[in-house]
Amino acid sequence: MAAIDQINDLKKRMGQAIIGQTQVIDRLLIGLLANGNLLIEGLPGLAKTRAVKAMARNLDADFSRIQFTPDLLPSDVTGTEVYQQTEKGGEFRFEPGPIFANIVLADEINRAPAKVQAALLEAMEERQVTISGTTHKMEQLFIVMATQNPIEQEGTYPLPEAQMDRFLMHVQITYPPVEDEVEVIRLVRGEEIASGGNTAKERPEPIPQDAIFTARSEIGQIHVSDAMDRYMADLVQATRTPGALSEELASWVEIGASPRASLALDKCGRAHAWMNGRDYVDPADVRAIAHDVFRHRITLSFEAEGNAKTADDVVTEILKLVALP
């Protein structure tokens, strides 16, 4: 079976577990295919954790969940050296932490103190951890999907801007429409009835990891024209020099996006094009993922916050004002 068919099968299976969140499923798959880490934000009960679990359940991959709390220690994430007695005497043995998995769900990452966040983000960036002078590599398939609740402030430790920048995309989950909420009620009711029965429903074979690696190889061959390269660079540059587009936009932006935004636009744009069956990137691919790429990389001014403007408003205005290739 072709890689695109296997990824579409994975998307279909996730859609059966997550009702009315098609865009979120697309973003999770893009993050997986682009080999990047995701920050998922949404109000309580909007299936942030369920979405990640649905992906992991249908992939032939190791999954771990870390529930972040204020008393968590870095070693609780990365692992630690354990002293044990052997026939040759005492020795230290490394016990891997939950970070050593293919798909890691960092639940409520903003509830952990800075040391723990730094330990996780080091593993995300370097794809390795160092314990007692020894470096331990992550698996070839390794992705961190972190969730956070935007409304809780007490007992939380917001991620610094520089650390937020390390996430490939910042995905937001919103309330589903009422029609989809009816389907959610029926889905969960059906799951409860099925779990109470004596016969377990047979699950289909999980999607193999080779499908992900094949897809990444094919995405690497997606054609990106010189004009598209310039368009992506122009979008990033517009966040840094908004005054060149409009005075109003200049009053909204305090700090623009870093070069990581350009790289993210390229990676996610190619993955988006591949998922839509094209072997080239066009402006629609870049515009489709622009908000998710820029959302956490733009620092708003006090004036923008006072006027209830958001980073999404800034990105929408930039997409209107920057000329298409």
C-alpha positions in Angstrom: 0.0 0.0 0.0 1.3 3.5 -0.9 2.3 5.8 1.9 -0.4 8.3 1.1 -3.0 5.6 1.3 -1.7 4.6 4.7 -1.7 8.1 6.0 -5.2 8.7 4.7 -6.2 5.5 6.5 -4.7 6.9 9.7 -6.6 10.1 9.2 -9.8 8.3 8.7 -9.3 6.2 11.9 -8.6 9.3 13.9 -11.7 11.0 12.5 -13.8 8.1 13.9 -12.5 8.8 17.4 -12.4 12.7 17.2 -15.7 14.2 15.9 -15.7 17.6 14.3 -12.0 18.4 14.6 -10.8 17.7 11.1 -8.4 20.6 11.1 -6.8 19.5 14.3 -6.3 16.0 12.9 -4.7 17.5 9.8 -2.3 19.5 12.0 -1.3 16.5 14.1 -0.5 14.5 10.9 1.4 17.4 9.4 3.5 17.6 12.6 4.1 13.9 12.4 5.1 14.0 8.7 7.2 17.2 9.1 9.1 15.6 12.1 8.3 18.5 14.4 6.9 18.9 17.9 3.4 20.4 18.5 1.9 22.6 21.2 -1.9 22.0 21.4 -4.0 24.5 23.3 -7.6 24.4 24.1 -10.2 24.7 26.9 -10.8 21.7 29.1 -12.8 18.8 27.6 -12.1 19.6 24.0 -10.3 16.3 23.3 -6.7 17.5 23.2 -5.5 14.3 25.0 -7.9 12.1 23.1 -6.7 13.4 19.7 -3.1 12.5 20.5 -4.1 9.1 21.9 -6.1 8.3 18.8 -3.0 8.9 16.7 -0.8 6.8 18.9 -3.4 4.0 19.2 -3.5 3.6 15.4 0.3 3.7 14.8 2.8 0.9 15.4 4.6 3.1 17.9 5.4 3.3 21.6 3.3 5.9 23.4 3.9 7.5 26.8 2.0 10.2 28.7 3.6 12.6 31.2 1.1 14.4 33.4 2.9 17.6 34.3 2.6 18.8 37.9 4.4 21.5 40.0 6.3 18.9 42.0 7.6 17.0 38.9 11.4 16.6 38.6 13.6 16.6 35.5 14.6 13.0 36.2 10.9 12.0 36.2 10.9 12.9 32.5 14.3 11.9 31.3 15.1 9.0 33.6 17.9 8.5 36.1 20.9 6.4 37.1 20.0 3.5 39.5 22.5 1.8 41.7 22.2 -2.0 41.7 24.2 -5.0 42.9 25.4 -7.5 40.4 27.7 -10.6 40.5 30.6 -8.3 39.7 29.7 -5.8 42.4 27.7 -2.6 42.5 27.1 -0.6 39.3 24.9 2.2 38.1 22.3 1.4 35.4 20.3 3.9 33.4 16.5 3.6 33.8 14.9 5.5 30.9 12.1 7.9 31.7 8.8 8.3 29.8 10.5 10.7 27.3 11.9 7.5 25.6 9.0 6.7 23.4 7.9 7.4 19.8 5.0 9.6 20.7 5.2 11.5 23.9 2.1 13.4 25.3 3.2 16.1 27.6 -0.1 16.9 29.3 -0.5 20.4 30.7 3.1 21.3 30.1 2.6 24.8 31.7 2.0 23.2 35.1 5.6 22.1 35.5 8.4 24.4 36.7 11.1 25.7 34.4 13.7 22.9 35.1 11.3 20.2 33.9 10.2 22.2 30.9 13.9 22.7 30.0 14.6 19.0 30.3 11.7 18.2 27.9 12.6 20.9 25.4 16.2 19.8 25.3 15.1 16.4 24.3 12.8 17.9 21.7 15.5 20.0 20.1 18.6 17.7 20.4 16.7 14.3 20.1 18.9 13.1 23.0 19.4 13.5 26.8 22.6 13.4 28.8 22.5 11.7 32.2 25.7 11.6 34.3 27.9 12.4 31.3 26.3 9.7 29.1 24.3 10.7 26.0 21.2 8.6 25.3 19.6 8.9 21.8 15.9 9.0 21.0 14.2 6.7 18.6 14.1 7.6 14.9 10.4 8.3 15.2 10.1 10.7 18.1 7.6 13.5 18.5 6.4 15.5 21.5 2.8 16.7 21.6 2.3 19.1 24.5 -1.0 20.4 25.7 -1.8 23.4 27.8 -5.0 25.0 29.2 -5.2 28.8 28.2 -7.6 29.8 31.0 -5.8 28.5 34.2 -3.2 30.9 35.6 -2.8 29.8 39.2 -0.1 27.2 39.8 1.1 27.4 36.2 4.5 28.3 34.6 3.9 29.8 31.2 6.5 28.8 28.6 9.0 31.5 27.8 8.8 32.9 24.2 12.2 31.4 23.3 11.0 27.9 24.3 7.7 28.3 22.6 9.6 29.0 19.4 10.9 25.4 19.4 7.4 24.0 18.7 6.8 23.5 15.0 3.2 24.6 15.3 0.8 26.0 17.9 -2.5 24.3 17.3 -5.7 25.6 18.8 -8.8 23.5 19.5 -12.1 25.3 19.6 -15.7 24.3 20.6 -17.4 22.0 18.1 -20.6 23.1 16.4 -23.8 21.7 17.9 -24.3 19.1 15.2 -20.9 17.6 15.9 -21.5 17.7 19.6 -24.6 15.5 19.1 -22.3 13.0 17.3 -19.8 13.2 20.2 -22.6 12.3 22.7 -23.5 9.3 20.5 -19.9 8.2 20.0 -19.0 8.2 23.7 -22.3 6.5 24.6 -21.5 3.8 22.1 -18.0 3.3 23.5 -19.4 3.0 27.0 -21.9 0.3 25.9 -19.1 -1.5 24.0 -16.8 -1.5 26.9 -19.5 -2.9 29.2 -20.0 -5.9 26.9 -18.2 -9.2 26.9 -16.9 -9.1 23.4 -14.1 -6.7 22.5 -14.2 -5.1 19.1 -11.3 -6.2 17.0 -9.0 -3.4 16.1 -7.4 -3.1 12.6 -3.7 -3.5 12.2 -1.8 -0.4 13.2 -0.1 1.7 10.6 3.6 0.7 10.4 6.3 3.3 11.1 7.8 2.6 7.7 4.8 4.5 6.2 5.9 7.6 8.1 9.5 7.4 7.0 8.4 6.7 3.3 6.0 9.7 3.5 8.8 11.9 4.9 11.1 10.9 2.0 8.4 11.7 -0.5 7.7 15.1 1.1 11.4 15.8 0.8 11.0 15.6 -3.0 8.1 18.0 -3.1 9.0 20.9 -5.5 9.3 24.4 -4.0 9.8 27.2 -6.6 12.0 30.2 -6.1 8.9 32.4 -6.0 7.5 30.3 -3.2 10.7 30.5 -1.2 10.6 34.3 -1.5 6.9 34.4 -0.5 7.6 32.5 2.7 10.5 34.7 3.5 8.3 37.8 2.8 5.7 36.6 5.2 8.2 36.1 8.0 9.9 39.5 7.2 6.5 41.2 7.4 6.2 40.2 11.1 9.5 41.9 11.7 8.9 45.1 9.7 5.1 45.5 9.8 5.4 49.2 9.3 6.3 48.6 5.7 2.8 47.2 5.2 0.6 49.5 7.3 0.9 51.8 10.3 -1.9 50.0 12.1 -0.1 46.6 11.8 3.1 48.2 13.1 1.2 49.3 16.2 0.2 45.7 16.9 3.5 43.9 16.7 6.3 44.2 19.3 8.6 41.3 18.2 8.4 39.4 14.9 9.0 35.7 14.1 12.5 34.0 14.1 14.1 32.1 11.2 12.5 29.0 12.7 9.2 30.3 11.3 10.6 30.2 7.7 11.8 26.6 8.2 8.4 25.7 9.6 6.5 27.2 6.7 8.6 25.2 4.3 8.3 21.9 6.2 4.6 22.2 6.9 3.8 23.6 3.4 5.4 20.6 1.8 3.6 18.2 4.1 0.3 20.0 3.4 0.9 19.8 -0.4 1.8 16.0 -0.2 -1.3 15.3 1.9 -3.4 17.0 -0.8 -1.9 14.9 -3.6 0.4 17.5 -5.2 4.1 17.3 -5.9 4.6 21.1 -5.6 3.9 23.8 -3.0 1.5 26.6 -3.9 0.4 29.7 -1.9 -2.7 27.9 -0.6 -0.5 25.4 1.3 1.5 28.1 3.0 -1.6 30.2 3.8 -3.4 27.1 5.2 -0.8 26.6 7.9 0.5 30.2 8.4 -1.6 30.8 11.6 -0.4 27.7 13.3 3.2 28.5 12.4 3.1 32.2 13.5 0.7 32.0 16.4 3.3 31.5 19.1 6.1 33.4 17.4 4.7 36.9 17.4 4.8 39.1 20.4 2.0 41.6 20.5 2.3 45.2 21.7 0.4 46.6 24.7 -1.7 48.6 22.2 -2.8 45.4 20.4 -3.6 43.6 23.7 -5.5 46.7 24.8 -7.6 46.6 21.6 -8.2 42.8 22.1 -6.1 41.9 19.0 -4.6 38.4 18.8 -1.7 37.0 16.9 -4.2 35.4 14.5 -5.5 38.9 13.7 -1.9 39.9 12.9 -1.4 36.9 10.6 -4.7 37.4 8.8 -3.7 41.0 8.1 -0.3 40.0 6.9 -1.7 37.4 4.5 -3.9 40.2 3.1 -1.1 42.7 2.6 1.8 40.5 1.4 1.7 40.0 -2.4 1.2 36.5 -3.7 3.9 35.1 -6.0 
